[in-house]
Structures are given as C-alpha cells and as structure tokens.
Amino acid sequence: MTRRQQAYFAFRGSSAGIFLLSATVLPRGAPAVIGCVVAGLGGLLTCLGVNAGGPGERAGAHAQSQRYEEVRAPQGDWPPFDPATDIEGEVVR
C-alpha cells in the first residue's frame, strides 16, 4: 500500500470515527452537530481528488471527446471552399 493510500484511508477512517463518536457518544446539541459536519466535510474533501484525472476518467473523457468530434459542426472557414468556385451548388475547380 502506498503512502498516499495510507493517508487516504487514515483520513477517511478518522472522518468515519468522528462521525460515529459524534452520533453516539457526544451529548446532543452543538458539539454533536459540529462533529458530524466536520466529519462529513472531511469525507467529502477526500472524495474530491480521488478520481480526478485518473485513468478511468481520462478514458471516459477520450471516448466522449471522440463522439463530440463526430457530431459537432465543422470548425474553421465555412464553407470549406472558396465561394467563387461554387456554381449552383457544385464546386468546380
């Protein structure tokens, strides 16, 4: 297990532990609410960077961009030929 994975699991585990403690041990009221909010934010923040830019996301983005290039309108000069060579809808040289 890499140090990055160890840090991730430690942070997620501590967030889960804080949540369980605040939900079961702490007295009701502000301390429990603050504990739950802090644990929830900690769990949320660990999720943000986990998949961003990962191989799965890049593979999905590549497939999506290929499909987008197939269906989008042509880019650049339009029409793609000199309008002077267009005679009644036919391009002549």
C-alpha positions as CSV (number, residue, x, y, z in Angstrom):
1,M,0.0,0.0,0.0
2,T,1.4,3.4,-1.0
3,R,1.8,6.3,1.4
4,R,-0.9,8.1,-0.5
5,Q,-3.3,5.2,0.1
6,Q,-2.4,5.1,3.7
7,A,-3.1,8.8,4.1
8,Y,-6.4,8.4,2.3
9,F,-7.6,5.6,4.5
10,A,-6.4,7.2,7.6
11,F,-8.2,10.4,6.8
12,R,-11.4,8.6,5.8
13,G,-11.2,6.4,8.9
14,S,-10.8,9.3,11.2
15,S,-13.8,11.0,9.5
16,A,-15.9,7.9,10.0
17,G,-14.7,7.6,13.6
18,I,-15.5,11.3,14.4
19,F,-18.9,10.8,12.8
20,L,-19.6,7.7,14.9
21,L,-18.4,9.3,18.1
22,S,-20.5,12.5,17.5
23,A,-23.6,10.4,16.6
24,T,-23.3,8.0,19.6
25,V,-21.1,9.4,22.4
26,L,-21.3,13.1,22.3
27,P,-24.2,14.8,24.0
28,R,-27.0,16.1,21.8
29,G,-26.7,19.7,20.6
30,A,-23.9,21.8,19.1
31,P,-20.9,19.5,19.8
32,A,-22.5,16.6,18.1
33,V,-23.6,18.8,15.1
34,I,-20.2,20.3,14.8
35,G,-18.6,16.8,14.9
36,C,-20.9,15.5,12.3
37,V,-20.4,18.5,10.0
38,V,-16.6,18.3,10.4
39,A,-16.6,14.5,9.7
40,G,-18.9,15.0,6.6
41,L,-16.7,17.7,5.2
42,G,-13.6,15.6,5.8
43,G,-15.2,12.7,4.0
44,L,-16.3,14.9,1.2
45,L,-12.9,16.5,0.7
46,T,-11.2,13.2,0.5
47,C,-13.5,12.2,-2.3
48,L,-12.8,15.2,-4.5
49,G,-9.3,14.3,-5.5
50,V,-9.5,10.6,-5.7
51,N,-10.7,10.1,-9.3
52,A,-9.9,13.5,-10.8
53,G,-7.6,12.8,-13.7
54,G,-7.4,9.1,-13.0
55,P,-7.1,6.5,-15.9
56,G,-10.8,5.7,-15.8
57,E,-11.9,9.3,-16.1
58,R,-9.4,10.0,-18.8
59,A,-10.6,7.0,-20.8
60,G,-14.2,8.2,-20.5
61,A,-13.3,11.7,-21.5
62,H,-11.4,10.4,-24.6
63,A,-14.5,8.5,-25.7
64,Q,-16.7,11.4,-25.1
65,S,-14.5,13.8,-27.0
66,Q,-14.3,11.4,-29.9
67,R,-18.1,11.2,-30.1
68,Y,-18.3,15.0,-29.8
69,E,-16.0,15.5,-32.7
70,E,-18.2,13.2,-34.8
71,V,-21.4,15.1,-34.2
72,R,-20.3,18.7,-34.0
73,A,-20.4,21.1,-36.9
74,P,-17.3,21.7,-38.9
75,Q,-15.0,24.3,-37.5
76,G,-13.0,26.9,-39.3
77,D,-13.8,28.7,-42.5
78,W,-17.3,27.9,-43.8
79,P,-18.0,27.0,-46.4
80,P,-14.8,24.9,-46.6
81,F,-14.1,26.1,-50.2
82,D,-13.8,29.4,-52.0
83,P,-17.3,30.7,-52.6
84,A,-16.2,31.9,-56.0
85,T,-15.8,28.2,-57.1
86,D,-19.4,27.3,-56.0
87,I,-21.6,27.4,-59.1
88,E,-25.2,26.4,-58.4
89,G,-24.3,24.1,-55.6
90,E,-21.4,22.4,-57.4
91,V,-17.8,23.0,-56.6
92,V,-15.8,23.5,-59.7
93,R,-12.0,23.7,-60.0
